[in-house]
Amino acid sequence: MSAEALLGRLDEVVRELETGELPLEQALARFEEGVKLVRDGELLLASVEQRIEILLADDRVAPFADEQDYAEDDHDPRDEADD
């Protein structure tokens, strides 16, 4: 499930629970679903965080410099060819 779909479904579950109109068994089922969605979201975020850390740990990958820095010396290192 994508992050967007996960958050969308979690939002639906929360809204259903907040109405207070669900019978107890349905409310409990929605609550269980919500807990599972939160846990799945935490795992997804941890996975994304790990991927970002791996990318940033690679010496060849660095954040882009501010465009303002380029204006000062008219030199954009992104224009240089890889050796």
N, C-alpha and C positions, 0 to 999 in steps of 0.2 A: 504494500500500500504506500502510495506517495505521501510525503509530508503534508501536502495540501489536502489530500483526501482524508488523511488521519485527523487533521485538525478540524476539517469540515464535519466529519462524523462525530468527533468529540463535542463540538459545539451543539450539534443536534441532540446528543444524549443529555448534555447539561440543560438545554432548554426544556426537554421533555421532563426531566427531574424537577426543574424549578417550578413547573406548573402546579405540582402537587396533586395532579389529577389521576395519576397512574395508580392502579391497584398495587398493593404491597408486593406481590410476586413479580409483577412487571417492573416495578421500581427497583427491586433488588437485582433483576436481570440487567436492567439498564446501568445500574451502578457497577455491577461486575464488568460489563462491557466497557464502561468508562475507565475503570481501573486498568483493564487490559490495554486500552488505547493509550493511556498515559505511560504505561511501562514500555509499550512498543515505541512510543515517541521518544522516550529516554534512550532506548537502544539505538534508534535512528540517529539521534543527535550525537551520541557517543561515537557512532561509526563515522559520521561526517567530521566530527572534531578530530578523530584519529587520522582521517585522510588529509585534512588540512595540515595537521602537524607534520605528517610525512612529507607533504609537498614543501612546506616551509623549511624543513630540515635539509632538503636537497640544496647544496651550494649553488646550483645553477638557477634556482628559483628565488626571486626576491620581489618584494612589493614594488609597484611602479612608483617612481619619484613624482612629486607634484609637478604639474604642468608649469607652474610658476618658476620652478628651478630651470626649466629649459629656456624660458624667456630671457633669463639673465645672461646666458652665454650662447644662445641659439644653437646649442649642441644637444641633440636627442640621441642618447646611447641606443635607443631601439632602432635607429636608422643604420647602425653598424652591422655588417654581415658577420655571421657566426664563423669562427675560425675552426 
